[in-house]
């Protein structure tokens, strides 16, 4: 990956864009300079939550406001990793992947599609969502989750009682419906952030 820096500290990269949505590992480059890894303090590491995230350009960009990043990360972890009750992990990831597919966030869609495929063991259905979008037929339970996530992503008020009833009819209880909402809503916000401060880079397999 190559880049030059302008006086505004805006990075311009010539790395290729992805040509399609994919479960392959997509890269990401920021428009602005991330915080230097060798200058991170304990305050910054507290904001990162996981010290391993110091190697990520994305998190080192957000760590310029470590308290906000910490709050954001703890919410993220609670939504996706706290699976003692509520929706199975695969379907939380499905909601996030659907939101990312609607928003056109190739990077986020790749991450959550991989998780959805891994935990569900239904890579074929996940790939259908990536290839065809929210109109793909994935079975009623997954279709209801995708429809709810897509409505929330378009505009929150588009999500209404019809979506809730469809989710209930597909077998989801109130706590599981709440997890669909949280997974989609969080990544509706996260997509917009990631798309605003950087761009995806094609997987290695696509790079000449």
Buried (B, 14 or more C-beta within 10 A) or exposed (E): EEEEEEEEEEBEBEBBEBEEBBBBEBBBBBBEBBBEEEEBEEEBBBBBBEEEBBEBBBBBBBBBEBEEBBEBBEEBEEBBEEBEEBBEBBBBBBBBBBBBBBBEBBBBBBBBBBBBBBBBEBBEBBBBBBEEBBEBEBEEBBBBBBBBBBBBBBEEEEBEEEBBEBBBEBEBEEEBBBBBBBBBBBBBBBBEBBBEBBBBBBBEEBEE
